Amino acid sequence: MTPRFAAPAPALDLGGRTALVTGAAGGIGRACALRLAAAGAKVRAVDRDAEGLDRLAESAAGLPGTVEARLLDLTDLEAAEQAAAGTDVLVNNAGLQRVSPLEDFPPDVFHTVLTVMLEAPFRLIRGALPHMYGQGWGRIVNVSSVHGLRASAYKSAYVAAKHGLEGLSKTAALEGAPHGVTSNCVNPAYVRTPLVERQLADQARAHGIPEERVLAEVMLRDSAVKRLIEPEEVAEAVAYLCGPHASFVTGTSLILDGGWSAH
């Protein structure tokens, strides 16, 4: 009997599809927006950083798809839900961080982190699903974190939001499956982004060590691969989950943590 081998995976083609990427002005969001535009998608790139969005749009010139920059503050939940209407691909990426012990953590910051990183994704998914269900196809990719699976000290809001996002993503997967909609998380460890770079001083204070020791002794301590992840690596994982060969992948977490969770 002749063995059967799978055909090579086709190049990702999102021509005719509309994708929305939050937090698109920099870091992972920027890399995702450019990757999906390179696959032919019409990308709605949303952020509250106007200058970053302008730079993104310039970088996207000449790609097969397009990037439409839209200013959006995700604490405006109604506007977030409306922005997601008519999208085929939704990438919930926007995030913020605060490093502080629980007893000193500002309640207003905790509330803002949960709003942007959990409630806003819920509203965006809610806004995107009617169109996805109507056409029988959709891709929801939630940029979670190793902190969606593991906790770290001094990051109560971020860890709580990412753990909640994991549950939201799984629920969307169960409800979306009969309609051709997948929902998954991508879980990187520390990525080379401004969000991570801004943590160095806060981590040094929280752990009582010099800033130059934070990368090795805190951020990369639990990772078997001793380097930061590049945003483009995360964007490739997002792209994979949007492709035809990932139609059976739903309700799960694609972990890019360099072996952190293997402990």
Backbone hydrogen bonds in HBPLUS format (Angstrom, degrees):
<---DONOR---> <-ACCEPTOR-->    atom                        ^
c    i                          cat <-CA-CA->   ^        H-A-AA   ^      H-
h    n   atom  resd res      DA  || num        DHA   H-A  angle D-A-AA Bond
n    s   type  num  typ     dist DA aas  dist angle  dist       angle   num
A0014-LEU N   A0039-ALA O   2.70 MM  25  5.34 168.6  1.71 144.2 146.7     1
A0017-ARG N   A0014-LEU O   2.96 MM   3  5.31 159.2  2.01 134.4 135.5     2
A0042-LYS N   A0017-ARG O   2.92 MM  25  6.25 170.7  1.93 164.0 166.1     3
A0088-ASP N   A0018-THR O   2.76 MM  70  5.29 154.5  1.82 144.1 153.0     4
A0089-VAL N   A0018-THR O   3.05 MM  71  6.33 153.6  2.12 149.2 151.1     5
A0019-ALA N   A0042-LYS O   2.89 MM  23  6.09 158.7  1.94 140.2 146.9     6
A0044-ARG N   A0019-ALA O   2.63 MM  25  6.01 167.0  1.65 165.3 169.4     7
A0020-LEU N   A0089-VAL O   2.82 MM  69  6.26 153.3  1.89 154.4 161.3     8
A0091-VAL N   A0020-LEU O   2.81 MM  71  6.08 165.8  1.83 171.9 175.1     9
A0021-VAL N   A0044-ARG O   3.00 MM  23  6.31 162.1  2.03 157.4 159.9    10
A0046-VAL N   A0021-VAL O   3.04 MM  25  6.24 171.2  2.04 163.8 166.5    11
A0022-THR N   A0091-VAL O   3.16 MM  69  6.51 164.2  2.18 178.0 177.0    12
A0023-GLY N   A0046-VAL O   2.98 MM  23  6.09 115.1  2.41 140.8 158.5    13
A0024-ALA N   A0046-VAL O   3.14 MM  22  5.72 169.8  2.15 143.6 145.0    14
A0030-ARG N   A0026-GLY O   3.27 MM   4  4.67 161.3  2.31 105.5 108.1    15
A0031-ALA N   A0027-GLY O   3.18 MM   4  6.47 164.6  2.20 151.5 155.7    16
A0032-CYS N   A0028-ILE O   2.86 MM   4  6.11 154.8  1.92 154.1 161.6    17
A0033-ALA N   A0029-GLY O   2.91 MM   4  6.10 162.8  1.94 151.3 155.8    18
A0034-LEU N   A0030-ARG O   3.03 MM   4  6.27 165.8  2.05 154.4 157.6    19
A0035-ARG N   A0031-ALA O   2.97 MM   4  6.09 153.4  2.04 142.0 149.9    20
A0036-LEU N   A0032-CYS O   2.93 MM   4  6.10 165.5  1.95 156.4 159.2    21
A0037-ALA N   A0033-ALA O   2.99 MM   4  6.11 153.4  2.06 144.2 152.1    22
A0038-ALA N   A0034-LEU O   2.87 MM   4  6.00 145.8  1.99 140.8 150.4    23
A0039-ALA N   A0035-ARG O   3.16 MM   4  6.45 127.3  2.45 132.8 145.9    24
A0039-ALA N   A0036-LEU O   3.11 MM   3  4.98 133.6  2.33  90.6 103.6    25
A0041-ALA N   A0036-LEU O   3.05 MM   5  5.61 157.7  2.10 152.0 145.2    26
A0040-GLY N   A0037-ALA O   2.96 MM   3  5.01 159.1  2.00 105.2 110.4    27
A0065-GLY N   A0037-ALA O   2.75 MM  28  4.32 134.6  1.95 145.4 150.8    28
A0066-THR N   A0041-ALA O   3.07 MM  25  6.58 141.0  2.23 133.6 144.3    29
A0043-VAL N   A0066-THR O   2.79 MM  23  5.94 174.7  1.80 151.6 150.6    30
A0068-GLU N   A0043-VAL O   2.74 MM  25  5.99 173.9  1.74 176.8 177.8    31
A0045-ALA N   A0068-GLU O   2.90 MM  23  5.86 154.0  1.97 139.0 147.4    32
A0070-ARG N   A0045-ALA O   2.84 MM  25  5.94 158.4  1.88 161.0 156.8    33
A0047-ASP N   A0070-ARG O   3.25 MM  23  6.74 146.2  2.37 154.9 163.1    34
A0072-LEU N   A0047-ASP O   2.77 MM  25  5.24 156.5  1.82 125.7 132.6    35
A0053-LEU N   A0049-ASP O   3.04 MM   4  6.28 152.5  2.11 149.2 157.0    36
A0054-ASP N   A0050-ALA O   2.99 MM   4  6.26 150.9  2.07 146.7 154.6    37
A0055-ARG N   A0051-GLU O   3.04 MM   4  6.36 158.1  2.09 149.3 154.4    38
A0056-LEU N   A0052-GLY O   2.98 MM   4  6.21 151.5  2.06 142.6 150.8    39
A0057-ALA N   A0053-LEU O   2.94 MM   4  6.20 163.6  1.97 152.3 155.5    40
A0058-GLU N   A0054-ASP O   3.07 MM   4  6.35 154.0  2.14 147.0 153.7    41
A0059-SER N   A0055-ARG O   3.03 MM   4  6.27 153.9  2.10 145.8 152.6    42
A0060-ALA N   A0056-LEU O   3.01 MM   4  6.26 135.9  2.21 147.0 159.5    43
A0061-ALA N   A0058-GLU O   3.30 MM   3  5.51 159.5  2.35 104.1 110.2    44
A0063-LEU N   A0060-ALA O   3.08 MM   3  5.68 162.7  2.11 141.9 141.3    45
A0076-ASP N   A0073-ASP O   2.92 MM   3  5.79 165.6  1.94 125.4 130.3    46
A0080-ALA N   A0076-ASP O   3.03 MM   4  6.32 150.0  2.12 148.9 158.4    47
A0081-GLU N   A0077-LEU O   3.02 MM   4  6.27 161.5  2.06 150.2 153.5    48
A0082-GLN N   A0078-GLU O   3.09 MM   4  6.34 160.6  2.13 147.9 153.1    49
A0083-ALA N   A0079-ALA O   2.94 MM   4  6.08 148.0  2.05 144.0 152.6    50
A0084-ALA N   A0081-GLU O   3.27 MM   3  5.47 140.3  2.44 100.3 110.4    51
A0085-ALA N   A0082-GLN O   3.25 MM   3  5.53 160.5  2.29 108.4 114.1    52
A0087-THR N   A0084-ALA O   3.27 MM   3  5.80 148.0  2.38 143.6 138.4    53
A0139-ARG N   A0088-ASP O   3.03 MM  51  6.48 155.2  2.09 155.2 162.2    54
A0090-LEU N   A0139-ARG O   2.85 MM  49  6.31 161.1  1.88 162.7 169.1    55
A0141-VAL N   A0090-LEU O   2.82 MM  51  6.19 170.1  1.83 169.2 172.2    56
A0092-ASN N   A0141-VAL O   2.94 MM  49  6.36 143.3  2.07 147.5 158.6    57
A0143-VAL N   A0092-ASN O   2.83 MM  51  5.91 160.4  1.87 146.7 153.5    58
A0100-SER N   A0154-TYR O   2.89 MM  54  4.71 150.8  1.97 133.1 136.4    59
A0104-ASP N   A0101-PRO O   2.95 MM   3  5.39 146.4  2.06 112.3 122.6    60
A0105-PHE N   A0101-PRO O   2.92 MM   4  5.91 114.3  2.36 146.7 164.5    61
A0105-PHE N   A0102-LEU O   3.19 MM   3  5.02 153.3  2.26  98.5 106.6    62
A0109-VAL N   A0106-PRO O   3.05 MM   3  5.36 124.8  2.37 106.1 119.7    63
A0110-PHE N   A0106-PRO O   3.05 MM   4  6.40 160.3  2.09 156.1 162.2    64
A0111-HIS N   A0107-PRO O   2.97 MM   4  6.20 159.2  2.02 147.9 153.0    65
A0112-THR N   A0108-ASP O   3.04 MM   4  6.24 155.5  2.10 140.6 147.1    66
A0113-VAL N   A0109-VAL O   2.90 MM   4  6.13 165.9  1.92 158.6 161.5    67
A0114-LEU N   A0110-PHE O   3.10 MM   4  6.31 166.8  2.11 151.7 155.0    68
A0115-THR N   A0111-HIS O   2.94 MM   4  6.11 148.0  2.04 144.6 154.2    69
A0116-VAL N   A0112-THR O   2.95 MM   4  6.16 169.7  1.96 159.8 160.3    70
A0117-MET N   A0113-VAL O   2.92 MM   4  5.86 161.5  1.95 151.5 157.5    71
A0118-LEU N   A0114-LEU O   3.00 MM   4  5.29 134.0  2.22 130.7 136.0    72
A0119-GLU N   A0114-LEU O   3.04 MM   5  6.47 164.2  2.06 155.0 160.1    73
A0120-ALA N   A0115-THR O   2.77 MM   5  5.90 145.9  1.89 160.0 168.5    74
A0122-PHE N   A0118-LEU O   3.19 MM   4  6.40 155.8  2.25 142.3 148.8    75
A0123-ARG N   A0119-GLU O   3.01 MM   4  6.35 156.8  2.07 149.8 155.9    76
A0124-LEU N   A0120-ALA O   2.82 MM   4  6.07 156.5  1.87 157.0 164.3    77
A0125-ILE N   A0121-PRO O   2.85 MM   4  6.00 164.9  1.87 152.4 156.2    78
A0126-ARG N   A0122-PHE O   2.90 MM   4  6.06 160.2  1.94 146.3 152.7    79
A0127-GLY N   A0123-ARG O   2.91 MM   4  6.12 145.6  2.03 140.3 149.3    80
A0128-ALA N   A0124-LEU O   2.95 MM   4  6.16 140.3  2.11 144.0 154.9    81
A0128-ALA N   A0125-ILE O   3.09 MM   3  5.07 124.2  2.42  94.6 109.2    82
A0129-LEU N   A0125-ILE O   2.97 MM   4  6.00 155.0  2.03 160.4 163.9    83
A0132-MET N   A0128-ALA O   3.25 MM   4  6.45 169.6  2.27 153.7 156.8    84
A0133-TYR N   A0129-LEU O   2.73 MM   4  5.79 174.8  1.73 168.7 169.0    85
A0134-GLY N   A0130-PRO O   2.97 MM   4  6.00 151.3  2.05 138.5 147.0    86
A0135-GLN N   A0131-HIS O   3.16 MM   4  6.43 143.7  2.30 148.7 155.9    87
A0136-GLY N   A0132-MET O   2.97 MM   4  6.00 121.2  2.32 141.0 156.8    88
A0137-TRP N   A0132-MET O   3.22 MM   5  5.38 148.1  2.33 148.3 149.7    89
A0136-GLY N   A0133-TYR O   3.26 MM   3  5.00 142.4  2.41  92.9 103.7    90
A0138-GLY N   A0180-GLY O   3.24 MM  42  6.40 135.0  2.46 137.2 126.2    91
A0182-THR N   A0138-GLY O   3.08 MM  44  6.37 157.0  2.14 146.5 144.7    92
A0140-ILE N   A0182-THR O   2.88 MM  42  6.05 153.6  1.95 147.0 155.6    93
A0184-ASN N   A0140-ILE O   3.03 MM  44  6.44 155.1  2.10 153.7 159.1    94
A0142-ASN N   A0184-ASN O   2.82 MM  42  6.15 170.7  1.83 159.3 162.4    95
A0144-SER N   A0142-ASN O   2.94 MM   2  5.76 107.1  2.48 115.1  98.3    96
A0186-VAL N   A0142-ASN O   2.98 MM  44  6.30 150.0  2.07 149.0 151.5    97
A0144-SER N   A0186-VAL O   2.80 MM  42  5.54 133.3  2.02 140.9 155.6    98
A0148-GLY N   A0145-SER O   2.81 MM   3  5.14 162.7  1.84 110.7 115.0    99
A0146-VAL N   A0188-PRO O   2.90 MM  42  5.64 141.1  2.05 140.7 133.9   100
A0149-LEU N   A0146-VAL O   2.97 MM   3  5.37 157.6  2.02 109.2 116.5   101
A0150-ARG N   A0146-VAL O   2.77 MM   4  5.94 142.9  1.91 146.8 159.3   102
A0159-VAL N   A0155-LYS O   2.91 MM   4  5.94 173.5  1.92 166.5 168.7   103
A0160-ALA N   A0156-SER O   2.99 MM   4  5.97 158.8  2.03 141.9 148.5   104
A0161-ALA N   A0157-ALA O   2.88 MM   4  6.04 159.4  1.92 151.0 156.7   105
A0162-LYS N   A0158-TYR O   2.94 MM   4  6.15 165.4  1.96 153.5 157.2   106
A0163-HIS N   A0159-VAL O   2.94 MM   4  6.07 160.6  1.98 150.4 155.9   107
A0164-GLY N   A0160-ALA O   3.00 MM   4  6.14 154.5  2.06 142.3 149.7   108
A0165-LEU N   A0161-ALA O   2.86 MM   4  6.11 147.6  1.96 145.5 155.1   109
A0166-GLU N   A0162-LYS O   3.08 MM   4  6.34 148.3  2.19 144.7 151.6   110
A0167-GLY N   A0163-HIS O   3.39 MM   4  6.78 155.8  2.45 144.1 148.8   111
A0168-LEU N   A0164-GLY O   2.95 MM   4  6.25 159.7  1.99 152.1 158.3   112
A0169-SER N   A0165-LEU O   2.88 MM   4  6.00 160.5  1.92 149.4 154.3   113
A0170-LYS N   A0166-GLU O   3.11 MM   4  6.36 154.3  2.18 145.0 151.3   114
A0171-THR N   A0167-GLY O   3.03 MM   4  6.25 158.3  2.08 149.6 155.3   115
A0172-ALA N   A0168-LEU O   2.97 MM   4  6.23 159.6  2.01 151.2 156.7   116
A0173-ALA N   A0169-SER O   2.97 MM   4  6.22 144.2  2.10 139.8 150.0   117
A0174-LEU N   A0170-LYS O   3.04 MM   4  6.36 156.9  2.10 149.9 154.5   118
A0175-GLU N   A0171-THR O   3.04 MM   4  6.30 165.1  2.06 153.9 157.8   119
A0176-GLY N   A0172-ALA O   2.80 MM   4  5.69 146.9  1.90 140.4 150.3   120
A0177-ALA N   A0173-ALA O   3.05 MM   4  5.87 138.1  2.23 143.1 149.5   121
A0179-HIS N   A0176-GLY O   2.84 MM   3  5.30 149.8  1.93 118.1 128.3   122
A0181-VAL N   A0176-GLY O   3.11 MM   5  4.73 165.0  2.14 134.2 129.9   123
A0180-GLY N   A0177-ALA O   3.27 MM   3  5.40 170.7  2.27 115.1 114.5   124
A0251-GLY N   A0183-SER O   2.77 MM  68  5.73 163.2  1.79 156.6 160.9   125
A0185-CYS N   A0252-THR O   2.99 MM  67  6.37 163.8  2.02 155.7 160.9   126
A0254-LEU N   A0185-CYS O   2.81 MM  69  6.13 168.9  1.83 150.6 150.4   127
A0187-ASN N   A0254-LEU O   2.80 MM  67  5.85 172.3  1.81 146.7 147.0   128
A0256-LEU N   A0187-ASN O   2.76 MM  69  5.60 171.1  1.77 129.5 132.6   129
A0189-ALA N   A0256-LEU O   3.03 MM  67  6.38 135.4  2.24 144.4 132.8   130
A0229-ILE N   A0190-TYR O   3.01 MM  39  6.30 170.0  2.02 148.6 151.0   131
A0193-THR N   A0191-VAL O   2.76 MM   2  5.63 117.9  2.15 117.6 100.0   132
A0192-ARG N   A0229-ILE O   2.77 MM  37  5.97 161.2  1.80 173.6 171.1   133
A0196-VAL N   A0193-THR O   3.14 MM   3  5.41 123.6  2.48 103.4 115.8   134
A0197-GLU N   A0193-THR O   3.04 MM   4  6.35 166.0  2.06 154.3 158.7   135
A0198-ARG N   A0194-PRO O   2.90 MM   4  5.98 150.5  1.99 147.3 153.6   136
A0199-GLN N   A0196-VAL O   2.95 MM   3  5.26 149.5  2.04 107.3 117.1   137
A0200-LEU N   A0197-GLU O   3.39 MM   3  5.78 159.2  2.44 109.1 114.2   138
A0203-GLN N   A0199-GLN O   2.77 MM   4  5.86 165.9  1.79 169.0 173.1   139
A0204-ALA N   A0200-LEU O   2.96 MM   4  6.14 154.8  2.03 146.2 153.4   140
A0205-ARG N   A0201-ALA O   3.08 MM   4  6.36 158.6  2.12 148.5 153.2   141
A0206-ALA N   A0202-ASP O   2.91 MM   4  6.14 165.1  1.93 151.8 156.3   142
A0207-HIS N   A0203-GLN O   2.92 MM   4  5.98 158.3  1.97 151.3 156.2   143
A0208-GLY N   A0204-ALA O   2.83 MM   4  5.62 119.1  2.21 136.4 150.6   144
A0209-ILE N   A0204-ALA O   3.07 MM   5  5.01 150.6  2.16 136.7 143.5   145
A0213-ARG N   A0210-PRO O   3.01 MM   3  5.62 160.9  2.05 118.1 124.3   146
A0214-VAL N   A0211-GLU O   3.15 MM   3  5.42 161.9  2.18 111.4 116.9   147
A0217-GLU N   A0213-ARG O   2.95 MM   4  5.84 163.3  1.98 157.9 163.2   148
A0218-VAL N   A0214-VAL O   2.83 MM   4  5.13 147.8  1.93 140.2 144.3   149
A0219-MET N   A0214-VAL O   3.09 MM   5  6.43 155.3  2.15 148.4 156.0   150
A0220-LEU N   A0215-LEU O   2.83 MM   5  5.93 149.0  1.93 162.4 170.9   151
A0223-SER N   A0220-LEU O   3.29 MM   3  5.20 151.7  2.38 100.1 108.4   152
A0224-ALA N   A0258-GLY O   2.82 MM  34  5.57 127.5  2.09 135.9 148.4   153
A0225-VAL N   A0258-GLY O   3.05 MM  33  4.85 141.3  2.21 133.7 141.5   154
A0227-ARG N   A0225-VAL O   2.95 MM   2  5.89 135.5  2.15 106.3  93.4   155
A0233-GLU N   A0230-GLU O   2.96 MM   3  5.43 138.1  2.14 112.0 123.2   156
A0235-ALA N   A0231-PRO O   2.97 MM   4  6.30 155.9  2.03 149.8 157.3   157
A0236-GLU N   A0232-GLU O   3.05 MM   4  6.27 143.7  2.19 139.2 147.2   158
A0237-ALA N   A0233-GLU O   3.33 MM   4  6.65 148.6  2.44 139.1 146.4   159
A0237-ALA N   A0234-VAL O   3.09 MM   3  5.18 120.5  2.46  97.2 111.8   160
A0238-VAL N   A0234-VAL O   3.02 MM   4  6.39 155.1  2.08 150.7 157.9   161
A0239-ALA N   A0235-ALA O   2.88 MM   4  6.12 157.9  1.92 146.2 152.4   162
A0240-TYR N   A0236-GLU O   2.92 MM   4  6.14 154.8  1.98 144.3 150.7   163
A0241-LEU N   A0237-ALA O   3.23 MM   4  6.52 156.1  2.29 145.6 150.4   164
A0242-CYS N   A0239-ALA O   2.99 MM   3  5.14 145.1  2.11 103.0 113.9   165
A0243-GLY N   A0240-TYR O   3.09 MM   3  5.30 158.0  2.14 108.4 115.3   166
A0246-ALA N   A0243-GLY O   3.15 MM   3  5.60 161.1  2.19 112.9 118.6   167
A0247-SER N   A0244-PRO O   3.39 MM   3  5.59 155.1  2.46 115.1 113.2   168
A0249-VAL N   A0246-ALA O   3.02 MM   3  5.08 160.0  2.06 107.5 113.7   169
A0260-TRP N   A0257-ASP O   3.10 MM   3  5.37 160.9  2.13 112.1 118.1   170
A0262-ALA N   A0259-GLY O   3.07 MM   3  5.14 154.8  2.13 105.1 112.8   171
A0263-HIS N   A0260-TRP O   3.41 MM   3  6.28 173.5  2.41 120.3 122.1   172
